[in-house]
């Protein structure tokens, strides 16, 4: 008997292939130039069997950010505007801009990104000069069928008259889906946020994903965790709780060391026990079927030493399958130890930093965490019977 999260039936040529976070600056951009623009782009395009859609995790802005780091110590990212042409050559037809790095170069960076993508012939969604633009969909037309793509992220939110990303809130999702015309054949929602390196979805992420399905979405795809999370089927609809990094340098040793030192889980003495998590990714293939339905399947992808995606070898594929099965089992079992631990972590964060901050990126708190805060949180976790290590 097949499991509820497994791909069933014969896999067919997809119309669209969805992948996770794509950051073409820093070490990734250097690697692309070393391998050559065309050869590196063709190797990526070979992985995108349908029209490619991913999350662009950096602005395309030649001037770069005003500062290299955010006030909390996190990096400000960017890539050159010329990388838009590479993204097109690599097979991307649409990119989500709703994430915590899209505004790293301010409104100028967003404007530069929009111009570069338009010039390259790549559609975009999830950010704009104002709220209505940010929640507006990208419409892809495939063989006379229309697919709507909308995205919501944890970056600086667009306002009524201010630029930013579509906010990661239920009302924004409802506004966006409510605005869609009736001639849409399928709707895909991308969500970007949560606790980085936590391999199980937060309760608010699950609730938001289910809200999107109830509001009419056919599939929900989540990102930002830098690792795979599980898959849940809801009838003919699907929620992928974490696509992982498709092309990103998170696994670069020095960057990873700095990143993990800043990560809240590590600062509280949790151990990131599976460093391979940042090297595992997933390609989600969707094919339009009759009756406004999507036929969805997925494939394992890994990040190579050059920080670019590739197909896994036999050993990597077997490990990927084992890991993904473990994650899916936990997500589909509400009473699993892993989900209970994730819920306890989320609850502790919520009590300490306020329930209203649930959709906020909780990656780092170096300026807010004081010794008394850490002791207080550890006492709370201990009182709930949660171990102080090995959660991830």
C-alpha positions as CSV (number, residue, x, y, z in Angstrom):
1,X,0.0,0.0,0.0
2,X,1.4,3.4,-1.0
3,X,1.9,6.1,1.6
4,X,-0.2,9.3,1.4
5,X,2.8,11.4,0.6
6,X,4.4,9.2,-2.1
7,X,4.3,9.8,-5.8
8,X,1.9,7.4,-7.4
9,X,1.4,6.3,-11.0
10,X,3.7,6.9,-14.0
11,X,5.5,10.2,-14.0
12,X,4.7,12.3,-17.1
13,X,6.3,15.3,-18.7
14,X,5.4,18.2,-16.3
15,X,4.1,21.6,-17.4
16,X,5.9,23.4,-14.5
17,X,8.8,22.5,-12.2
18,X,8.9,24.2,-8.9
19,X,12.2,24.5,-6.9
20,X,13.3,26.1,-3.7
21,X,15.5,29.1,-2.9
22,X,17.7,30.5,-5.6
23,X,20.4,32.9,-4.6
24,X,22.7,33.8,-7.5
25,X,25.1,36.2,-5.7
26,X,28.1,35.7,-3.5
27,X,29.8,32.2,-3.8
28,X,27.1,31.0,-6.3
29,X,27.8,33.8,-8.7
30,X,31.5,33.2,-8.5
31,X,31.0,29.5,-9.2
32,X,28.7,30.2,-12.2
33,X,31.5,32.4,-13.7
34,X,34.1,29.7,-13.1
35,X,32.1,27.0,-14.8
36,X,31.0,29.4,-17.6
37,X,27.7,31.1,-17.9
38,X,26.3,28.9,-20.7
39,X,27.5,25.5,-19.4
40,X,26.4,26.2,-15.8
41,X,23.0,27.4,-17.0
42,X,22.4,24.4,-19.2
43,X,23.2,22.0,-16.3
44,X,20.6,23.7,-14.2
45,X,18.0,23.9,-17.1
46,X,18.3,20.1,-17.5
47,X,16.8,19.7,-14.0
48,X,13.8,21.9,-14.8
49,X,11.7,19.5,-16.9
50,X,8.8,22.0,-17.1
51,X,8.7,25.7,-17.0
52,X,10.9,26.7,-14.1
53,X,9.6,28.5,-11.0
54,X,11.6,29.2,-7.9
55,X,12.2,31.8,-5.1
56,X,14.7,34.5,-5.9
57,X,16.5,34.9,-2.6
58,X,18.4,38.1,-3.5
59,X,17.8,41.4,-5.4
60,X,19.5,41.9,-8.7
61,X,21.3,45.2,-8.2
62,X,24.7,46.1,-9.4
63,X,25.3,48.8,-6.7
64,X,24.8,46.3,-3.9
65,X,23.4,46.9,-0.4
66,X,24.2,50.0,1.6
67,X,25.7,47.7,4.4
68,X,26.8,44.1,4.3
69,X,24.9,43.1,7.4
70,X,21.6,43.8,8.9
71,X,21.3,45.2,12.5
72,X,20.8,41.6,13.8
73,X,24.0,40.4,12.1
74,X,22.3,38.7,9.2
75,X,23.7,39.2,5.7
76,X,22.4,41.6,3.1
77,X,22.4,39.7,-0.2
78,X,22.5,40.8,-3.8
79,X,23.7,39.6,-7.3
80,X,24.5,41.6,-10.4
81,X,21.6,42.5,-12.7
82,X,23.2,40.5,-15.5
83,X,22.4,37.3,-13.6
84,X,18.8,37.7,-14.8
85,X,19.9,36.6,-18.3
86,X,21.6,33.5,-16.7
87,X,18.4,32.7,-14.8
88,X,16.5,32.7,-18.1
89,X,19.1,30.5,-19.7
90,X,18.9,28.2,-16.7
91,X,15.2,27.6,-17.4
92,X,13.4,29.9,-15.1
93,X,10.1,31.4,-16.5
94,X,8.9,32.9,-13.2
95,X,10.4,33.8,-9.9
96,X,8.9,34.6,-6.5
97,X,10.2,37.8,-4.8
98,X,8.4,37.3,-1.5
99,X,11.3,36.7,1.0
100,X,13.4,38.2,3.7
101,X,16.2,39.3,1.3
102,X,14.4,40.9,-1.6
103,X,14.5,44.4,0.1
104,X,18.2,44.1,1.1
105,X,19.1,46.8,-1.4
106,X,16.0,48.9,-0.6
107,X,13.5,50.1,-3.1
108,X,16.2,50.7,-5.6
109,X,17.2,47.0,-5.4
110,X,13.6,45.9,-5.9
111,X,13.2,48.2,-8.9
112,X,16.5,47.0,-10.4
113,X,15.3,43.4,-10.0
114,X,12.0,44.0,-11.6
115,X,13.7,45.7,-14.6
116,X,16.3,43.0,-15.0
117,X,13.7,40.2,-14.9
118,X,11.4,42.0,-17.3
119,X,14.3,42.5,-19.7
120,X,15.1,38.8,-19.5
121,X,11.6,37.7,-20.1
122,X,11.0,36.3,-16.6
123,X,7.7,36.8,-14.8
124,X,7.7,37.7,-11.1
125,X,5.3,37.9,-8.2
126,X,5.3,38.4,-4.4
127,X,6.7,42.0,-4.3
128,X,5.8,45.4,-5.7
129,X,5.7,49.2,-5.3
130,X,2.6,48.8,-3.1
131,X,0.4,46.1,-1.4
132,X,-1.9,45.5,-4.4
133,X,1.1,45.0,-6.7
134,X,2.8,42.7,-4.2
135,X,-0.1,40.3,-3.9
136,X,-0.9,40.4,-7.6
137,X,-0.4,37.0,-9.4
138,X,1.9,36.1,-12.2
139,X,-0.2,34.3,-14.8
140,X,1.4,31.5,-16.8
141,X,-0.4,30.3,-19.9
142,X,0.3,26.7,-21.0
143,X,-1.5,25.1,-23.9
144,X,-4.5,27.4,-23.4
145,X,-4.6,26.9,-19.6
146,X,-4.0,29.6,-17.1
147,X,-2.0,29.1,-13.9
148,X,-1.8,31.8,-11.2
149,X,1.3,32.1,-9.0
150,X,1.2,34.2,-5.8
151,X,3.8,34.5,-3.1
152,X,4.0,35.8,0.5
153,X,7.2,36.3,2.6
154,X,8.8,37.5,5.8
155,X,10.6,40.5,4.4
156,X,9.6,44.2,4.8
157,X,6.0,44.3,3.9
158,X,4.5,46.4,1.1
159,X,2.1,49.0,2.3
160,X,-0.8,50.9,0.7
161,X,1.8,53.3,-0.8
162,X,5.1,51.7,0.0
163,X,7.2,49.1,-1.7
164,X,7.9,45.7,-0.2
165,X,6.9,42.0,-0.3
166,X,3.5,40.5,0.0
167,X,3.1,40.0,3.8
168,X,3.0,36.5,5.3
169,X,-0.5,36.9,6.7
170,X,-3.7,35.0,6.2
171,X,-5.6,38.2,5.1
172,X,-3.0,38.9,2.4
173,X,-3.5,35.3,1.1
174,X,-7.3,35.7,1.1
175,X,-7.0,39.1,-0.6
176,X,-4.8,37.7,-3.4
177,X,-6.9,34.6,-4.0
178,X,-10.1,36.5,-3.8
179,X,-8.9,38.8,-6.5
180,X,-8.3,36.0,-9.0
181,X,-10.5,35.8,-12.0
182,X,-12.7,32.8,-12.6
183,X,-10.8,31.7,-15.7
184,X,-7.8,30.4,-13.7
185,X,-7.2,26.7,-14.1
186,X,-4.8,26.2,-11.2
187,X,-3.5,28.4,-8.4
188,X,-0.1,27.9,-6.7
189,X,0.8,29.7,-3.4
190,X,4.4,30.1,-2.2
191,X,5.1,30.9,1.4
192,X,8.5,32.0,2.8
193,X,9.2,32.2,6.5
194,X,9.6,30.3,9.8
195,X,12.4,29.0,11.9
196,X,15.5,28.2,9.8
197,X,17.0,24.7,10.1
198,X,13.9,23.4,11.9
199,X,12.9,20.4,9.7
200,X,9.2,20.4,10.8
201,X,6.6,23.0,10.0
202,X,5.4,25.5,12.7
203,X,1.7,25.3,13.6
204,X,1.1,28.8,12.1
205,X,2.7,27.7,8.8
206,X,0.5,24.6,8.7
207,X,-2.6,26.8,9.4
208,X,-1.7,29.3,6.8
209,X,-1.0,26.6,4.2
210,X,-4.4,25.0,5.0
211,X,-6.1,28.4,4.8
212,X,-4.7,28.9,1.3
213,X,-6.0,25.5,0.2
214,X,-9.5,26.3,1.6
215,X,-9.4,29.7,-0.2
216,X,-8.8,27.9,-3.5
217,X,-5.1,27.2,-3.9
218,X,-4.3,23.8,-5.6
219,X,-0.8,23.5,-4.1
220,X,1.2,25.3,-1.4
221,X,5.0,25.4,-1.5
222,X,7.0,26.7,1.5
223,X,10.6,27.9,1.8
224,X,13.2,29.6,4.0
225,X,14.1,26.7,6.2
226,X,17.3,25.8,4.2
227,X,16.2,22.2,4.5
228,X,13.6,19.7,3.4
229,X,10.4,19.5,5.3
230,X,7.6,17.0,4.8
231,X,4.8,16.7,2.3
232,X,1.1,16.4,3.1
233,X,-1.7,15.6,0.7
234,X,-5.2,17.0,1.2
235,X,-7.3,15.1,-1.3
236,X,-6.0,16.1,-4.7
237,X,-4.1,19.1,-3.2
238,X,-0.6,19.2,-1.8
239,X,1.5,21.1,0.8
240,X,5.3,20.9,0.5
241,X,6.4,22.4,3.8
242,X,10.0,23.0,2.8
243,X,11.6,22.8,-0.7
244,X,15.2,23.4,0.6
245,X,17.9,25.4,-1.2
246,X,18.1,24.8,-4.9
247,X,21.0,27.1,-5.7
248,X,22.5,28.7,-2.6
249,X,25.8,28.7,-0.7
250,X,24.4,28.0,2.7
251,X,26.7,24.9,2.9
252,X,29.9,26.9,2.4
253,X,31.9,26.0,5.6
254,X,32.6,29.5,6.9
255,X,29.2,30.8,6.0
256,X,27.5,27.8,7.6
257,X,29.6,28.2,10.7
258,X,28.7,31.8,11.0
259,X,25.0,31.1,10.2
260,X,24.7,28.3,12.7
261,X,26.4,30.4,15.4
262,X,23.7,33.0,14.9
263,X,20.8,30.5,14.7
264,X,18.5,30.7,17.7
265,X,18.4,26.9,18.1
266,X,22.1,26.6,18.2
267,X,22.5,29.5,20.6
268,X,20.2,27.7,22.9
269,X,22.4,24.6,22.8
270,X,20.4,22.6,20.3
271,X,22.6,20.7,17.9
272,X,22.1,20.8,14.1
273,X,22.7,17.0,14.0
274,X,22.4,16.6,10.2
275,X,24.6,19.0,8.3
276,X,23.5,17.3,5.0
277,X,20.1,18.9,5.4
278,X,21.4,22.1,3.6
279,X,22.5,20.0,0.7
280,X,19.1,18.3,0.1
281,X,16.5,19.9,-2.1
282,X,13.4,18.9,-4.1
283,X,11.9,19.5,-7.5
284,X,8.1,19.5,-7.6
285,X,6.7,18.7,-11.0
286,X,3.1,19.7,-11.8
287,X,1.1,18.8,-14.8
288,X,-2.3,20.3,-15.6
289,X,-5.0,17.8,-15.9
290,X,-8.7,18.0,-16.8
291,X,-11.3,19.2,-14.3
292,X,-9.0,22.0,-12.9
293,X,-6.7,19.5,-11.3
294,X,-2.9,19.2,-10.9
295,X,-1.0,16.0,-11.2
296,X,1.9,16.5,-8.8
297,X,5.1,14.4,-8.4
298,X,8.6,15.2,-7.0
299,X,12.3,14.3,-7.5
300,X,15.3,14.5,-5.3
301,X,17.9,17.3,-6.0
302,X,21.2,17.9,-4.1
303,X,23.5,20.9,-4.0
304,X,27.0,20.2,-5.3
305,X,30.4,21.5,-4.1
306,X,30.0,24.4,-6.5
307,X,26.7,25.3,-4.7
308,X,24.7,24.6,-7.9
309,X,22.0,21.9,-8.0
310,X,22.4,18.4,-9.6
311,X,20.9,15.0,-9.6
312,X,22.0,12.9,-6.6
313,X,24.2,9.8,-7.1
314,X,22.9,6.4,-5.9
315,X,24.1,6.9,-2.3
316,X,22.8,10.4,-2.0
317,X,19.4,9.4,-3.5
318,X,19.0,6.6,-1.1
319,X,19.8,8.9,1.8
320,X,17.4,11.5,0.5
321,X,14.6,9.0,0.2
322,X,15.2,7.8,3.8
323,X,15.3,11.4,5.1
324,X,12.2,12.6,3.2
325,X,10.2,9.5,4.3
326,X,11.1,10.3,7.9
327,X,10.0,13.9,7.5
328,X,6.8,13.0,5.8
329,X,5.9,10.4,8.4
330,X,6.3,12.9,11.2
331,X,4.2,15.6,9.4
332,X,1.4,13.2,8.6
333,X,1.3,11.9,12.2
334,X,0.1,14.8,14.4
335,X,1.2,12.8,17.5
336,X,4.7,12.2,16.4
337,X,7.6,13.1,18.8
338,X,9.1,15.4,16.2
339,X,6.0,17.5,15.7
340,X,5.4,17.7,19.4
341,X,9.0,19.0,19.9
342,X,8.5,21.5,17.1
343,X,5.3,22.7,18.6
344,X,7.0,23.1,22.0
345,X,9.8,25.1,20.4
346,X,7.3,27.3,18.7
347,X,5.3,27.8,21.9
348,X,8.4,28.8,23.8
349,X,9.3,31.4,21.1
350,X,5.8,32.7,21.0
351,X,5.6,33.2,24.8
352,X,8.9,34.9,25.0
353,X,8.6,37.2,21.9
354,X,4.8,37.6,21.7
355,X,2.2,35.5,19.8
356,X,1.8,38.4,17.3
357,X,5.3,37.7,16.0
358,X,4.6,34.1,14.9
359,X,5.1,34.8,11.1
360,X,8.3,36.6,11.7
361,X,11.7,35.2,10.8
362,X,13.1,33.8,14.1
363,X,16.5,32.9,12.7
364,X,18.6,35.2,14.9
365,X,18.2,37.1,18.1
366,X,21.8,38.1,19.0
367,X,20.8,41.6,20.0
368,X,17.6,40.5,21.9
369,X,18.8,37.4,23.7
370,X,20.4,38.2,27.0
371,X,21.7,35.6,29.5
372,X,18.5,36.0,31.6
373,X,16.4,35.4,28.5
374,X,18.3,32.2,27.6
375,X,18.0,30.9,31.2
376,X,14.4,31.7,31.2
377,X,13.7,29.9,27.9
378,X,15.7,26.9,28.9
379,X,13.8,26.6,32.2
380,X,10.5,26.8,30.2
381,X,11.7,24.1,27.8
382,X,12.9,21.9,30.7
383,X,9.5,22.3,32.4
384,X,7.9,20.9,29.3
385,X,10.2,17.9,29.3
386,X,11.9,19.0,26.0
387,X,15.5,17.9,25.8
388,X,18.1,20.6,25.3
389,X,19.8,19.0,22.3
390,X,19.3,17.1,19.2
391,X,15.9,18.6,18.1
392,X,17.1,19.1,14.5
